[in-house]
Amino acid sequence: MKIYLDVLQKLTNTKDIVEFITNIYENSEEIYIPALINEGNFIGELEADFYVKLVLKHKELPINKTWLINNLQFSLPTFFNIRELDEDNNHEIFIHNLIVYKNYRNASIYQVNPLLTATESYEEEGVKNLKYVEAYFNDEYQSKKGSLILEYSKKGNNEYFNILKSFLTQYVIYEGQQWDSAYELVAEFEYRNKNHLPLTESYVNSSSGVIDYYHSDKQGLYLRGSIKVPFKYSKSSVRSIKVIDLGTHELRTHNPDHYNGDTEEGFVVFSKKAVDILQEEYFFYDIEMIEKKYIDNTVLVDYLGDRVVFWEAEYNKLPSQLKDKIDKYNIVPDDNRIISKAMYSMQLETSWHWDKDLEPDKKLAFIVKTKMFERAIDMNLNFIYPHDTKDLQKFIQQIENLTQITLEEFNTKAKEVSLLITIRDGNGAGNITEKYMEELYLKYCFAIGEKLGGIN
C-alpha cells in the first residue's frame, strides 16, 4: 500500500493535488510531520512516483518558480559581489533544504541541515544504519536525551523521514510562537505517473505557490511544484496541578510559561511519595535538587519531610516525563507550612545569610556540598529523611566514610548516641517510631554539622 500515491492517482485536477499536499501538513496533529517522502517507482512496475522535500524560505521572499533549491543541497552562497544583491542571490542566502546529504565513510547519508544544529538543545548520537544522522532535541530546562529529531521508516522501496515539530519551532513561523521567526515551510514536490489521465488545470500560481504541469501520451503526467504549507504547533503544557498563589494564597491553575520568578509566583506541593521518584534522578542538598546526570542543573526545592515544595517557576523546569510521574502526588496542605525559613530568607528577604536558617540536615548538606561534594555524590549521598533503620544505617555509614567522624567521638554513654551506634552496626534497635527516627536523624546531622563547621 502506498500512503500517498493511492490517493494521488484518483485526483483529477491540479488544485486538488495541491490541496492534498497542503492537507498533509494542515491536518497533522502528531508531534512529527513529513520532511521527506519518496514513494513509488517511475521506471519500474508501478510507473508512478511521488517525492516531497521540505524547504525553509524567508517570509519576505515570494515563490516565483518551482524547486527553489536543488534537491538535498547544502552549500555556502557562491555569488561574489555582496553589494549587488538581487532576488536570485537572496534565494541563495535565505532558502534552505531541511534535509541534506552528508558524506560519511564514502556513503551519502541524510541529516538535518547543519545551519539548524548549532544549539545546545541539539545533540547527535551518531549515524544510524549508514542511513541518517541520529540526533535528539531537548526543549526543556533540565538536560535529558530529548526527543528523536528524525523518524525514518522504509516500506519496500518507499522511504519516509518525519521531523519533530518542536525542533522546527526555533525557526518556523507558527501561531502563538513565543519568539519571532522569519522562515516559512515550503513543500517542493514531484508527481509522475505514466498512467494518469490529463488533469484539469484549476490551480492558479501565486507568490504562495508555483507548479509546472505537463502531460503526454508517452510519458503520462508530470507535475512539479513549490507550495507554502502551514505549520501548526501547540504545546499544551498546562498541567492539572494546583498552584498556591504567593500573593493571594488562593489556589489557581498552572502557568506553564512561568520560568523566571519575575511574574506571578506560586507554590506547587507534593506528598513525600514524590520524593522517592525525585531522588532517583536528583540529589537533595540544602534547599535545592541537583540532577545526578548533569550536576550543573539545579532546581530550588523545599523538602519538609512529609512534603516537597517547588516554586512554580522551578517546577516548570523539570522534565515533562518526570512531571508525569509526580503530578499525581500533588497536594494542597491543610496548614500554613509551605516553605522553610531558609527558603523564605533566600527568596523573599534576599538575605546573604539564608544558610543560617537551614534545618540541621540541610545545614549539614550545605557544608558537605561546599567542602566535599564530589566525594559525596560518588557515594550517592542524599539528604532525605530515613524511612526505616536500614536507611538511617546507610546514611550514618556514608557520613562516617565521607567525613571520618565516627559516633565514637561523641558521648557514647548518651542514650541516643548508643542507639545510633546500634543502628549503624545493624544490631537491631527495637521498635522505633518514624517520628523518633526523624529526630535521631536530625540530631545526628546537627552533631556532625557542628564538628564540620569549624573545618577550613
N, C-alpha and C positions, 0 to 999 in steps of 0.2 A: 504493500500500500504506500502511495506517495502522499505525503501530508498536504502538499500544495498543488502539485501537478494535477491531481484528480479533480480539484476544483477549477483550476485554470482552464482545463480542456473543455469545460462546459460553458465558459463565458463567451459572449458574442460581440462585445464592443469594448473599445479601448477604455472608456470611462469606468466600466465595471471592473476591469482588470486593475486599474489604478486604485479604485476604491477597495478592492480586495486586498491589495498590498498594504494600503494605508490602515485597513482594519486589523491587520496582523499586530500593529502597534497600538492602535486606538483602543482595542478591546482587551489588551493584555492586563490582567490583574495579578500576574505572577511576579516574583521578585527578579526574574530574568526575562530578557527579550532577545529575539533572534539578532545576532550580529553578522552571521554568515550562513547562507543557505546554498547548498549545492545538491540539486536533486535531478535525477534522470540522466539520460544519455542521448544526445542528438545524433551522434554517429554510433549506431548500435540498434538493438532490437526495438527499443522504445521509440526512437526517432523524435524525442522531445526532451528538453531540459529547462530548468529554471534556476537562476542564480541571483542571489541578493547579497550585497555588502552594505554595511552602514558607514556613513561618512559624517564627519563633523564639519559644519560650514558656519562661518561667521555670519551673524544675523544681518549685517549690513550688506552682504553680497547677495545679489539675485541669482536664481538658477537660470542660466541662459543657454545651456547646452546639456546634452546627456553625458554621463561619465565624466564628472567634474575632475576626477583624478584617476590615474591609471590604477589598475587592479593591484591591491596589496602593496602599493608603492609607499616607501618611506625614504625621504632624502632631504637634504638641505636645498633651499632655493638656489637656482643657478643663474638668475639674471645678474647683470654686472653693474648697472647704474641705479643706485637706490634713489637718486634724485629724479628719475624718470619713471616713477611708478605708474602703471596703468592697470586696467582691470585684469589682464592676464597675470600680471605679477602679483596682484592681490590674491588671485585664486591660488597661486603657488604658495603664498605665505599663510593664508587663512582657511585653507581647506585640507583636511587630513583624513586618511583612511583610519578607521577604528581598529581594524585588524591588519597586520602587516606580516611580511615574511622576515625570518631571521635565519642566517646561515649557521648551522650547528652540526659539527662533525660531518661536513660535506652533504648535509641534508637541509632542505628548506622546511623550517617549522613555523607554525603560526605563533604570534604573540600580540598582546595589546601594544598599540603604538607607543614607543618609548617616550614620546612627548607627554604622555599621561601618567607616567610611572614614577616621576621624581618627587614622591611624597612619602612621609613617614608611615602613612596608612597603607602603603603598598608593600607587599613582602613576597618575594619569589621563593618558591620551594625547589624548583628545578625543572627539568624537561620531562614531560610525560610521554612515555612510549615513542620517543623520537617524533612526536606529532605536534606538540604545542608546549608553550611555557606555562607551567602550573604556578599560579600566583594567587594571593589572598588579599582581601581588602578588609580593613578594620576601621569602622567609622565610630568607634566608641572610645571613651577616655582611657579605660583600663585595657592594657595590651593583651590581646588574645590572638590566636591564629587568624581569626576573622572568617569571612565567607569566601568561597572559591569564586574568582572573578569570571573565569570562562568555564562553561559547561560544554563538554564535547560529546557528541554521540554519532555513531555511524550505523546505518541500517543498509546492508548490502553495499552498493556503491554510493549511497547518499550520505552526505556529511552535513552536520549541523553544529554551529557554535552559538551558544547563548551567552549573553553578557549580563553581569549583575547590575541592576538598575541603580542601587545605592552608590556604586562606583562612578556611574555617569553623572550623578547629581553634582559632582565637583565642577563639571564643565558644561553641562547641557541645561538650557532654559526649561523650566517647568513651573507650573502654577504652584504658588506657595513656597517658592525657594527662599532659603534663609539668606543666601548671599547672591549677588547679581552674577549671572553668567552671560557669556557672549556668543555661545555656539548653539546651533540647532542640529537636529538629526536629519540626514538625508539618506534615503534608501536608493541605491543605484542597482538596477535590476536588468536582467536579460531573460526573455522568454522566447524559446524557439520550439516550433512544432511543425514537422513536415505534413502532418495530417489534420491540422486545424484549418477550418474554413475561414475565409476572409472576415475581418472584423468591421463592424460599423465604427467609423472614426468620430466618436462623440466627445472625446476628451479634448479640451482646449488648453494649449500650452500657456503658461503664465510664469511670473517670477518665482512661484512656489513649486513649479514642476514642469519638466520638458520631456517629451517622449519622441522617439523615432519609430515609425511603423512601416513595415514592408511585407508584401505577400506576393508569392509567385507560385505557379503550378508545380515547378520543380523543387523549390526549396521550402515551400509552405510558408508559415508565419514567422516573422521576425519582429520582436517588439523589445525596444530598449528604452530605458528612461532613468531620470534622476528626479525624485519627488521628495518634498519635505514631508516628514512623518511626525506625528505627535509623540511627545514623551510625557507620560503620566507617572507621577510618583507621589506617594503619600506615606509618610512614616507614622503609622498610628501607634505612637508610643505612650499615650496616656494610659496609665495603669490603674487597675481597680484597687487602689490602696487609699487609706485615709491619711490625710496630712493635717497635723495640728498647726494652725497658723501662728506664727510668732507674735504678730501684733494683736490679733483678736482672741487668740486661744481657742478659736472655734475650728471645727472640722471643715475641710474643703477638699475639692478634688485635686488630683495630682497635676502639677505643671511640668511636663517633660522637657521643656525648653529652658529650664532654670538650671544654670551651671555655676554662676559666679557669686551668688550670695548677695548681689547688689540690688536685686529686685525683691519681690515679696518672698519672705523666707518662712520656713516651717520645719516641722519635725516629722519623721517617719519612724514609728516604733515597732519593734518586733519582739516576740517572745524568745526565751532563751533557746528554744528549739532551732531557731535560725542560726545561733552561734555554732552549733555542730556542723552546719553546712558551710558557714563562712570560714571557719578555721581550717577547712580542707585546702583552701586556696590563699588564705591570708594569715599573717602573724598579727596578734593583738599586742600592741605595746603602747603604754600610757593611754592617750586618747586618739589613737589612730590605728588603722589597719594597714599593713604593709603586704603588698602582693608577693607571694613566695617566688613566683617565676621571674618577676621584674620588680626588684625591691625599690626602684625609684618611684614606683606607682603607689601612692598612699591615699587613704580616704579618712577623713575625720570621723570618729565614731565614739560614742559613749557606751561602754559595756558596764552595765549596772547589776550584774549577777543574774537577775531574773528577767532581764530585758536588754535589748541593744537598740540604741537610738542614733539615727542619722539626721543630719541636716538634709533638707530636700535636695539641695544642690549637690551634696556629696553622694546621696543615694543615686542620683541620676547618672553619676559617673560609673556605677557598677555595670558590668557586662549584662546584656539582656538575658542570657542563659542563666546567670546567677540570680537575677531578679525573679525569673520564672520559678526558681526553686524556693526562694524565701518569702515571696509575696503572700503565700497562704498563711504565714505566721505573723502577718501584720496585725497589730492590736491597738486598742485605744485604752491607755491606762486609766484606772479609776482613782488615781491620786495625782498629786501635783509634781511628782518626782520624774521630771523629763530629762534634764541634763545635770551633769555633775557640777560641782563648784568650780573645778578646774576648767571645764569647758566654758562655763559662764564667764570666768575670769579672762580666758584667752580670747573668746569670740565677741563677747558683748562689752566687756570692760577694757579690752585690748591691753591687758596687763603684761608687762615684761616678766613678771614673776608668777605666772599662772601655774608653773610646776610645783610651787609651794603648796598649792591646794589639792594636789593629787592624793588619792587614797593610797594606802600602803603598798598594794600590789602594783598600782600604776606608777607610783614613785620609784619602786624597785625596777620596773620595766624601763622607765626613763633613764635611770642610771646605767642599766645594762646596755641600752641602746646607745648611750653616749660613749661608753667606755669599752665595751666588748661585744658589740652587736654581731660581727661576722662569726665569731665563735659560737654565739648563742643560737643563731639561725642554723648553723651547721648541725647543732644538736636538735633542731626543730623545736626550740623552746618557745612556748606560747604562754601568755598570762591570762589564763581562763580559770574561773572557779572550778575546783575539782568536783567531779560527780560522785566519786567514791574514794576509798582509801588507796586504791591502786593508782588513781590519778594523782593523789597527793604524794604518794610514794615516788612516783616517776618524777614529779616536779622537784621534790627535795633532792633527789639524786642528781638531777640535771643541774640544779643551782650549786650543789656542792662540787660537782665536776667543773663547773664553769668558774666559780669564784674561789675554790679551795677553802671555803669557810664551812666547817662541819658543825653539826649540832653539839658536838662535844666541847666546843669553845664557849658554850653558854652554860648556865647553871643546870647541870644535869639532874640535880635534886628537885628542881622545879617540876611540878606535875605535868605541865603541858610540854616542856622540853622532853621529858621522859617519854611521854606519849608520842611525840613526833619521831623520836628515835625508834620506838617500837614500830611505828608505821613505815618509816624509812627502811628498816631491816626486814619488813614483811613478817613480823612475828605475831600478827593479829592485834587488833585494837578494840575488840568488843563492839558493841552496838554504839555507833556514833551518829547522831542526827546530822542531817545535811547542814542545818544552821550552825551547829557546833564545828563541823568540819570547815566551813567557810571562815569561822572565827580563827581557827587554828591556822588556816592558810594565810589570812591577813596578818595575824600576829607574827608568823614566821617571816613573811615578806617585810614587815616593819623592822624586825630584828636584823635581817640580812641587809636591808637598805641602810640602817644606821651604821653597820660595820663598813659598808662600801662607801658611804657618804664622804668619808674623810680621805679616800684614796685619790691620789692625783693621777 
